[in-house]
Amino acid sequence: MSYLFTSESVSEGHPDKVADQISDALIDNFLAFDVDSKVACETLVTTGQVVLAGEVKSHTYLDVQKIARDTINKIGYTKGEYMFDGNSCGVFSAIHEQSDDINRGVDRARKEEQGAGDQGMMFGYATNETENYMPLGLDLSHRMLKELAALRREHKDITYLRPDSKAQITIEYSDDNLPLRIDTIVLSTQHDEFADEDTMLTKIRKDIIGILIPRVMASLPEKTQTLFNSDIKYHINPTGKFVIGGPHGDTGLTGRKIVVDTYGGKGAHGGGAFSGKDPSKVDRSAAYATRHIAKNLVAAGVAEEVLVQVSYAIGVVEPMGIFINTYGTCPFNMTDGEIAEKVSEIFDMRPYAIEERLKLRAPIYSETAAYGHMGRTNETVTKTFSQPNGESVTLEVELFTWEKLDYVDRVKKAFGL
């Protein structure tokens, strides 16, 4: 019997994502001027207020207030009527030095012996149901909100949009786990005041279905476009009015959207957030490394769907172990345990090796902090960062290195494919 599966995403203007983006902007600025920075930075945003807290070990000094304000303005909170805008909100910093008790387990005389920045387990996942090896429902939810943000910035076809929004998509799957159709689309978007509430709801519903959905469909491969049908159930702004939103409507915190950040409920999650953490924290770096492994395994034909788990002890160099689940989709006679053993031989999962392989000690994190850390496009960009003393640095950095299929040939050779 067929079944339904649902995934959601939130926009860059969602309060939790505002907090994530501020935390990752701080990470990028620290790494731009000191690649060895150790940072764990949390952000809280609420009505007219930003609170920064965390631990840092770095040789650089930053104007954290300016970085927070610039990030908020870039997202689109630029008007006083939002009750939260980058130019007027208060920014309080409670950032202090990293604990020596933590640092002693991470920094070593030889970088190769760097210990894990924390204990825990991390998961990576990949499936061949989309071109970017991501679960379809989550991929569509991300696409929908990115396109909605583009419409907001264009301020042409839809002129009343505000930054906060959420999308949720329910897909019907067959018994053999193939997507059959989109069953339900839920979308809530913050908007300007309307004179009449009935007119407002009619207008928003018409624009979402008539303008947003066709733009999203145009970006999709034909096989995915066919999943859209006239029987889709739409819930557009189901509570009605959504003028009060963003940090004024709901307090935001770093790390509260970890399932949105990863696989939308597919696979598994180890529980650790990503944003605000430098790559010595394996919560972040090892989650990227396991995604890299899973994606390359699926692309190489080892399985149609793969879950990878790795675990660490704080201060210990080698991981506790690697676990593989192919969900019975491996096409040749090899157990998941045997696959895990080969994966351990192919991929060096020591924390420093992960940082080097994926080029993680670079200011590449602001782009991860909205619309998912996984399934994104690997590309090289140029960034410029400035310090309060006027010093600036321009760097060429490679984004989303964990999405590269650069190990496919090695995997095929190891598995005889």
C-alpha positions as CSV (number, residue, x, y, z in Angstrom):
1,M,0.0,0.0,0.0
2,S,1.3,3.5,-0.8
3,Y,2.2,5.9,2.0
4,L,2.6,9.6,2.6
5,F,5.8,11.3,3.8
6,T,6.1,15.0,4.7
7,S,9.1,17.4,4.9
8,E,9.3,21.1,5.6
9,S,11.6,24.1,5.1
10,V,11.7,27.6,6.5
11,S,12.9,30.8,4.8
12,E,15.9,32.9,5.5
13,G,13.6,35.3,7.3
14,H,12.3,32.7,9.8
15,P,13.6,33.8,13.3
16,D,15.6,30.6,13.9
17,K,17.2,31.0,10.5
18,V,18.0,34.7,11.2
19,A,19.8,33.4,14.3
20,D,21.7,30.8,12.3
21,Q,22.8,33.3,9.7
22,I,24.2,35.7,12.3
23,S,26.1,32.9,14.0
24,D,27.6,31.7,10.7
25,A,28.4,35.2,9.6
26,L,30.5,35.5,12.7
27,I,32.2,32.1,11.9
28,D,33.1,33.4,8.4
29,N,34.6,36.6,9.7
30,F,36.7,34.9,12.3
31,L,38.0,32.3,9.8
32,A,38.7,35.0,7.2
33,F,41.3,36.6,9.5
34,D,42.4,33.6,11.5
35,V,41.9,30.2,10.0
36,D,42.7,28.5,13.3
37,S,39.8,30.2,15.1
38,K,37.8,28.0,17.5
39,V,34.3,29.4,17.7
40,A,31.0,28.2,19.2
41,C,28.6,31.1,18.9
42,E,24.8,31.1,19.7
43,T,22.4,33.8,18.7
44,L,19.0,34.8,20.1
45,V,16.7,37.2,18.2
46,T,13.5,38.7,19.5
47,T,11.6,42.0,19.2
48,G,14.1,44.7,18.5
49,Q,16.9,42.7,20.2
50,V,19.9,40.4,19.3
51,V,21.9,38.5,21.9
52,L,25.2,36.9,21.0
53,A,26.8,34.4,23.3
54,G,29.5,31.8,23.1
55,E,33.1,30.9,23.3
56,V,35.9,32.0,21.0
57,K,39.7,31.4,20.7
58,S,41.0,33.6,18.0
59,H,43.8,36.2,17.2
60,T,41.4,38.5,15.4
61,Y,39.0,41.2,16.7
62,L,35.6,41.7,15.1
63,D,32.8,44.3,15.2
64,V,30.2,41.7,16.0
65,Q,27.5,44.3,16.2
66,K,28.1,45.4,12.6
67,I,28.2,41.8,11.4
68,A,24.9,41.1,13.0
69,R,23.3,44.2,11.6
70,D,24.6,43.6,8.1
71,T,23.3,40.1,8.2
72,I,19.8,41.2,9.3
73,N,19.6,43.9,6.6
74,K,20.7,41.4,3.9
75,I,17.9,39.1,4.9
76,G,15.4,41.9,4.4
77,Y,14.5,43.2,7.9
78,T,15.0,46.8,7.0
79,K,11.8,48.5,8.1
80,G,10.8,49.7,11.6
81,E,7.2,48.4,11.0
82,Y,8.7,44.9,11.2
83,M,9.6,45.6,14.9
84,F,13.0,44.1,14.1
85,D,15.4,45.7,11.7
86,G,19.1,45.8,11.3
87,N,19.6,49.5,11.7
88,S,17.7,50.0,15.0
89,C,17.8,46.7,16.9
90,G,19.9,46.3,20.0
91,V,22.8,43.9,19.8
92,F,24.2,42.6,23.1
93,S,27.4,40.4,23.0
94,A,28.3,38.0,25.7
95,I,31.0,36.2,23.8
96,H,34.1,35.1,25.8
97,E,37.2,33.0,25.7
98,Q,37.0,29.2,24.9
99,S,37.5,27.0,27.9
100,D,41.1,25.7,28.2
101,D,39.6,22.3,29.3
102,I,38.0,21.9,25.9
103,N,40.8,23.3,23.9
104,R,43.5,21.0,25.4
105,G,41.7,18.0,23.8
106,V,41.5,19.6,20.4
107,D,44.7,21.5,19.7
108,R,47.8,19.2,19.4
109,A,51.5,19.8,18.4
110,R,50.8,17.8,15.2
111,K,47.6,18.9,13.5
112,E,47.0,15.4,12.2
113,E,46.5,14.4,15.8
114,Q,43.7,16.9,16.4
115,G,41.0,15.5,18.6
116,A,37.3,15.7,18.1
117,G,35.8,18.9,19.5
118,D,33.0,17.0,21.2
119,Q,31.6,13.6,21.6
120,G,28.5,12.5,19.6
121,M,27.2,10.7,16.6
122,M,26.7,12.3,13.1
123,F,24.7,11.0,10.2
124,G,24.9,11.5,6.4
125,Y,22.2,10.4,3.9
126,A,21.7,10.3,0.2
127,T,19.0,8.9,-2.1
128,N,18.8,8.7,-5.9
129,E,15.2,10.0,-6.0
130,T,16.5,13.5,-7.0
131,E,19.4,14.8,-9.2
132,N,21.1,16.2,-6.1
133,Y,20.6,13.0,-4.1
134,M,18.3,14.6,-1.6
135,P,14.8,13.6,-0.4
136,L,12.3,15.0,-2.8
137,G,9.9,16.6,-0.3
138,L,12.7,18.6,1.4
139,D,14.2,19.6,-1.9
140,L,10.9,20.9,-3.2
141,S,10.3,22.8,0.1
142,H,13.7,24.5,-0.1
143,R,13.1,25.4,-3.8
144,M,9.7,26.9,-3.1
145,L,11.0,29.2,-0.4
146,K,14.1,30.3,-2.3
147,E,11.8,31.2,-5.2
148,L,9.5,33.0,-2.9
149,A,12.4,35.0,-1.6
150,A,13.4,35.9,-5.1
151,L,9.9,37.1,-5.8
152,R,10.1,39.2,-2.6
153,R,13.3,40.8,-3.7
154,E,12.1,41.4,-7.3
155,H,9.1,43.2,-5.8
156,K,7.3,43.0,-9.2
157,D,4.9,40.1,-9.6
158,I,4.2,39.9,-5.8
159,T,4.7,43.2,-3.9
160,Y,3.4,42.5,-0.4
161,L,5.8,39.8,0.8
162,R,7.8,40.0,4.0
163,P,10.8,37.9,4.9
164,D,9.3,35.2,7.2
165,S,7.8,32.1,5.5
166,K,7.5,28.3,5.8
167,A,6.7,25.5,3.4
168,Q,5.7,21.9,3.9
169,I,5.2,19.2,1.2
170,T,3.5,15.8,1.5
171,I,4.4,13.2,-1.2
172,E,2.7,9.9,-1.9
173,Y,5.2,7.1,-2.4
174,S,4.6,3.6,-3.8
175,D,5.4,0.4,-2.0
176,D,8.8,0.3,-3.7
177,N,9.5,3.9,-2.4
178,L,9.0,5.7,-5.7
179,P,7.3,9.2,-5.6
180,L,3.9,9.0,-7.2
181,R,2.4,12.5,-6.7
182,I,2.4,15.5,-4.5
183,D,-0.5,15.2,-2.1
184,T,-0.4,18.4,-0.1
185,I,1.4,21.8,-0.2
186,V,1.3,24.0,2.9
187,L,2.8,27.5,2.7
188,S,2.6,30.3,5.1
189,T,4.1,33.7,4.2
190,Q,4.4,36.9,6.1
191,H,2.8,39.8,4.3
192,D,2.0,43.5,4.5
193,E,-1.3,44.7,5.9
194,F,-4.3,44.4,3.6
195,A,-7.4,46.6,3.9
196,D,-9.7,43.6,3.7
197,E,-8.9,40.1,5.1
198,D,-11.0,38.2,2.6
199,T,-9.4,39.9,-0.3
200,M,-6.0,39.3,1.3
201,L,-6.5,35.5,1.5
202,T,-7.8,35.2,-2.0
203,K,-5.0,37.3,-3.4
204,I,-2.2,35.4,-1.6
205,R,-3.6,32.0,-2.6
206,K,-4.0,33.0,-6.2
207,D,-0.4,34.4,-6.4
208,I,1.1,31.3,-4.7
209,I,-0.6,28.9,-7.0
210,G,-0.6,31.0,-10.1
211,I,2.9,32.6,-9.9
212,L,5.1,30.8,-7.4
213,I,4.3,27.2,-8.2
214,P,4.8,27.6,-12.0
215,R,8.2,29.3,-11.4
216,V,9.2,26.4,-9.1
217,M,8.0,23.8,-11.6
218,A,10.0,25.5,-14.4
219,S,13.2,24.8,-12.6
220,L,12.5,21.0,-12.1
221,P,13.3,18.0,-14.3
222,E,10.3,16.7,-16.3
223,K,9.8,13.6,-14.2
224,T,9.4,15.8,-11.1
225,Q,7.0,18.2,-12.9
226,T,4.6,15.3,-13.5
227,L,4.1,14.9,-9.8
228,F,2.3,18.3,-9.7
229,N,-1.4,17.7,-10.4
230,S,-4.8,19.4,-10.2
231,D,-5.7,17.4,-7.1
232,I,-3.0,18.8,-4.8
233,K,-4.5,20.1,-1.6
234,Y,-3.2,23.6,-0.8
235,H,-3.2,25.2,2.6
236,I,-2.0,28.8,2.0
237,N,-1.7,30.9,5.1
238,P,-4.1,28.5,6.8
239,T,-4.4,30.6,10.0
240,G,-5.3,33.7,7.9
241,K,-3.5,36.9,8.6
242,F,0.3,36.7,8.9
243,V,1.6,40.3,9.3
244,I,3.4,39.9,12.6
245,G,6.3,37.6,11.9
246,G,10.1,37.2,12.1
247,P,11.8,37.8,15.5
248,H,8.9,40.0,16.6
249,G,6.4,37.2,16.1
250,D,8.5,34.4,17.5
251,T,11.9,34.4,19.3
252,G,14.6,32.7,17.2
253,L,17.6,30.6,18.4
254,T,20.6,29.1,16.7
255,G,20.3,25.4,16.0
256,R,16.5,24.9,16.2
257,K,16.1,23.8,12.6
258,I,18.5,20.9,12.4
259,V,16.1,18.7,10.4
260,V,15.4,21.4,7.9
261,D,19.2,21.8,7.7
262,T,19.7,18.1,6.8
263,Y,17.3,15.6,5.3
264,G,13.7,16.7,6.2
265,G,13.2,13.7,8.5
266,K,14.6,11.1,6.1
267,G,17.6,9.1,7.3
268,A,18.6,10.1,10.8
269,H,20.0,13.0,12.8
270,G,22.6,12.9,15.6
271,G,21.1,15.9,17.3
272,G,23.9,18.4,17.0
273,A,23.3,21.7,15.3
274,F,25.8,23.1,12.7
275,S,25.6,26.9,12.6
276,G,27.9,28.9,14.8
277,K,30.5,26.1,15.1
278,D,33.9,26.1,13.6
279,P,34.9,22.8,11.8
280,S,36.8,21.4,14.8
281,K,33.3,20.7,16.1
282,V,32.5,17.3,14.6
283,D,28.8,18.0,15.0
284,R,29.4,20.1,11.8
285,S,32.4,18.7,10.0
286,A,31.6,15.0,10.4
287,A,28.0,15.6,9.3
288,Y,29.3,17.1,6.1
289,A,31.8,14.2,5.7
290,T,29.1,11.6,6.1
291,R,26.9,13.4,3.6
292,H,30.0,13.4,1.2
293,I,30.4,9.6,1.8
294,A,26.7,8.8,1.3
295,K,26.4,10.9,-1.9
296,N,29.4,9.3,-3.5
297,L,28.3,5.8,-2.6
298,V,24.9,6.3,-4.2
299,A,26.4,8.0,-7.2
300,A,28.9,5.1,-7.6
301,G,26.1,2.6,-7.6
302,V,26.8,1.0,-4.2
303,A,23.1,1.5,-3.3
304,E,20.1,3.5,-4.2
305,E,19.8,4.9,-0.7
306,V,22.5,5.1,2.0
307,L,22.7,6.2,5.6
308,V,26.1,6.7,7.1
309,Q,26.8,7.1,10.9
310,V,30.1,8.1,12.5
311,S,30.7,8.7,16.2
312,Y,33.5,10.4,18.3
313,A,34.8,10.9,21.8
314,I,35.9,14.4,22.7
315,G,39.6,14.9,22.3
316,V,40.1,11.5,20.6
317,V,41.5,11.4,17.1
318,E,40.0,8.3,15.6
319,P,36.2,7.9,15.3
320,M,34.5,5.2,17.4
321,G,33.2,3.5,14.3
322,I,31.3,3.8,11.0
323,F,27.9,2.4,10.4
324,I,26.2,1.9,7.0
325,N,22.6,1.2,6.2
326,T,21.7,0.7,2.5
327,Y,18.0,-0.2,3.3
328,G,18.4,-3.4,1.2
329,T,19.1,-1.4,-2.0
330,C,22.7,-2.6,-2.5
331,P,22.6,-4.4,-5.9
332,F,25.4,-6.8,-5.2
333,N,26.2,-9.5,-2.6
334,M,27.8,-7.5,0.2
335,T,26.5,-6.8,3.7
336,D,26.2,-3.3,5.2
337,G,29.0,-4.2,7.6
338,E,31.3,-5.2,4.8
339,I,30.5,-1.9,3.0
340,A,31.3,0.0,6.2
341,E,34.7,-1.7,6.4
342,K,35.6,-0.6,2.9
343,V,34.3,3.0,3.5
344,S,36.7,3.2,6.5
345,E,39.5,2.3,4.1
346,I,38.5,4.9,1.5
347,F,37.6,7.9,3.7
348,D,39.9,9.2,6.5
349,M,37.5,10.3,9.2
350,R,40.0,11.9,11.6
351,P,38.8,15.5,12.4
352,Y,41.8,17.2,10.8
353,A,41.6,14.9,7.7
354,I,38.0,15.9,7.3
355,E,38.9,19.6,7.5
356,E,41.6,19.2,4.9
357,R,39.6,17.0,2.5
358,L,36.6,19.3,2.5
359,K,38.5,22.6,2.8
360,L,36.5,23.5,5.9
361,R,38.9,26.1,7.4
362,A,37.6,28.8,5.1
363,P,34.8,31.4,5.4
364,I,32.2,29.2,3.6
365,Y,29.4,29.0,6.2
366,S,27.1,32.0,5.7
367,E,25.7,30.3,2.5
368,T,24.8,27.1,4.5
369,A,22.7,28.9,7.1
370,A,19.4,29.0,5.0
371,Y,17.8,26.5,2.7
372,G,19.7,23.5,3.9
373,H,23.3,22.5,4.4
374,M,23.0,19.5,2.1
375,G,22.0,19.1,-1.6
376,R,23.5,22.5,-2.5
377,T,25.6,23.5,-5.5
378,N,29.4,23.2,-5.2
379,E,30.9,26.4,-6.6
380,T,33.8,28.8,-6.1
381,V,33.1,32.4,-5.1
382,T,35.1,35.5,-4.1
383,K,34.4,37.1,-0.7
384,T,35.7,40.3,1.0
385,F,35.8,40.8,4.7
386,S,36.6,43.9,6.7
387,Q,37.8,44.6,10.3
388,P,37.1,47.6,12.5
389,N,40.7,48.9,11.9
390,G,40.0,49.1,8.2
391,E,42.0,46.0,7.2
392,S,40.2,43.9,4.6
393,V,40.9,40.6,3.0
394,T,39.5,39.2,-0.3
395,L,39.4,35.4,-0.6
396,E,38.4,32.9,-3.2
397,V,36.6,30.0,-1.5
398,E,34.9,26.8,-2.5
399,L,31.4,26.3,-1.2
400,F,29.6,23.0,-0.4
401,T,32.7,20.8,-1.0
402,W,30.8,17.9,0.6
403,E,28.5,17.9,-2.4
404,K,31.3,17.0,-4.8
405,L,31.3,13.6,-6.5
406,D,35.0,13.5,-6.4
407,Y,35.3,10.0,-4.8
408,V,33.0,8.1,-7.2
409,D,35.9,6.6,-9.1
410,R,37.7,5.6,-5.9
411,V,34.5,4.0,-4.6
412,K,33.9,2.1,-7.8
413,K,37.5,0.8,-7.8
414,A,37.2,-0.3,-4.2
415,F,33.9,-2.1,-4.8
416,G,34.9,-3.5,-8.3
417,L,32.0,-1.6,-10.0
